[in-house]
Amino acid sequence: MKHPVDVHVGKRVRHRRWMVGMTQQQLAEQVGIKFQQIQKYETGMNRVSASRLWDIAAALRVDIRYFFEGLSASPGTDETLPDLLSDKEALDLVRCYYSIPEAQRRRLFDLARVLSAAA
């Protein structure tokens, strides 16, 4: 049975990998494992050891705490924040948004805010 924390960490690995535009194969090569192992981590089928998570964090250029963001502060509870970036379309939108130069990005954000208020 999958542990909820392993599933959460796996989702965070997948999201970050996708956000930086890295394939499972590329991440696996940087960490020194097979891409199938990355697949198992991302689905929560296999638990990521502390040292392996450290290597993954370095490869994905993120603080180790990133993988635990959104988990409940109390062990034993299964309360996580909603997974707002659970589909590729949302991840692609965020990645594209941050590739826009800052001045244009601010204008796009203002437009999105106006449109959402009118909806």
C-alpha positions, 0 to 999 in steps of 0.5 A: 500500500502506498504511503500518502507522504511517498505519493506526495513527494513523488508528485512534487518530484514529477512537478518540479522535473516537468517545470524545469523541462527535464525528462525522467531519463535526464533526471535518472542520469543526473542522479545515477539510476534508471529512469524506471526508478524515477517512474516508481518514485513519481507514482509513490510505488517506491519510497525515496531514501533521504540521500536519493531525495537529496540528489534529486533536489540538487539535480532539480535545483530546489531546496529539499523542503520543496518536496514536503510543501503542502503536507500537514504539519502533524504526522498521522494526518492525511491532510494535504493542500489541493494539488493545483498543478496536477495536470500537464496543461496547468504545468505548461501554463505556469512554465510558459508564464514564467518564460515571459519577460517580467514587464509583459508578465505583469501586464498579463497577470493584471489582465488575468485578474480583470478577466477572473473578476468579470467571470 
